[in-house]
Amino acid sequence: MAGYNLHIERENQISVEEWLAVCEQDKSLSVQNTALAVNPQTGEAIEVSTPSSCIWTSSILKKKYSFTYSNGSITLGTDKTQLKKAKKIAKILNAKVVGDEGEEY
């Protein structure tokens, strides 16, 4: 079952270089090119390639959130805390936050 996602995007695509520059300038973001998951049934650790993705750690909640770059946009979840950070990132990139169905946040 696929979840609903939000995206940081703009008319002219965001380059990977622009995105990584934002990640490097913001100390609360860190580049993460792989993600580790654990199969709940077998306990097997699975490493997944996530090129040019960044993890944001909320300074208040100390929770980690993923921002995944792909094809000129950045995908994220729908958590309200993450959405606030996404809006700040979008402003830096002169972009907007939209949902899977095109609605603007």
Helices and strands as residue ranges (DSSP letters): E 6-9, H 16-25, E 29-38, E 45-57, E 64-70, E 73-76, H 80-92, E 96-99
